[in-house]
Amino acid sequence: MSLSDRLNTAPKRRPNRGCETCHWYSELPDADKKAFDGWLSNGWSLRQLHTICSTDPENPLTISMTALKNHVHDCLGSDK
């Protein structure tokens, strides 16, 4: 696949909109927010959380594992 093909089919992200995870989270249904928060508060694996959220068929989280770690540290104030 050529570079132009990959660029044309890549999901487009808007620049300068702050934390992508915060934006994604704000659009989740309440039950999903509760499950996401519960996962974090229980101290379960961030890598597994990233995998589950990024492969969601309806609303995938389109960030890297590092970006999720940054969200947890910067936006939630956690050192997990």
KABELLIN-V628738 format. One record per residue. RES is the residue in one letter. PSI is psi in radians with two decimals (NA if undefined). OMEGA is omega in whole degrees, 0 to 359 (none if undefined). Layout:
BEGIN
RES;PSI;OMEGA
RES;PSI;OMEGA
END
This chain:
BEGIN
M;2.31;182
S;2.87;177
L;-0.76;181
S;-0.65;177
D;-0.78;180
R;-0.71;179
L;-0.68;181
N;-0.44;182
T;-0.11;181
A;2.51;175
P;2.36;183
K;2.34;177
R;2.42;178
R;2.35;178
P;2.80;172
N;0.69;177
R;0.29;178
G;-2.70;183
C;2.09;181
E;-0.61;179
T;-0.72;178
C;-0.72;179
H;-0.82;179
W;-0.82;182
Y;-0.70;183
S;-0.39;181
E;0.00;180
L;2.62;171
P;2.73;183
D;-0.71;181
A;-0.68;179
D;-0.65;176
K;-0.76;180
K;-0.74;180
A;-0.73;178
F;-0.85;180
D;-0.72;179
G;-0.71;178
W;-0.85;181
L;-0.76;183
S;-0.44;177
N;-0.14;178
G;0.40;179
W;2.98;188
S;2.15;175
L;-0.64;179
R;-0.77;179
Q;-0.72;177
L;-0.77;179
H;-0.79;181
T;-0.79;181
I;-0.81;183
C;-0.65;183
S;-0.27;178
T;0.19;178
D;2.21;184
P;-0.42;184
E;-0.62;184
N;1.27;184
P;2.50;173
L;1.99;189
T;0.99;178
I;2.94;178
S;2.91;175
M;-0.69;179
T;-0.71;178
A;-0.64;177
L;-0.74;177
K;-0.72;178
N;-0.70;178
H;-0.84;181
V;-0.74;181
H;-0.91;188
D;-0.75;187
C;-0.52;182
L;-0.17;178
G;0.53;181
S;2.59;178
D;0.31;181
K;NA;none
END
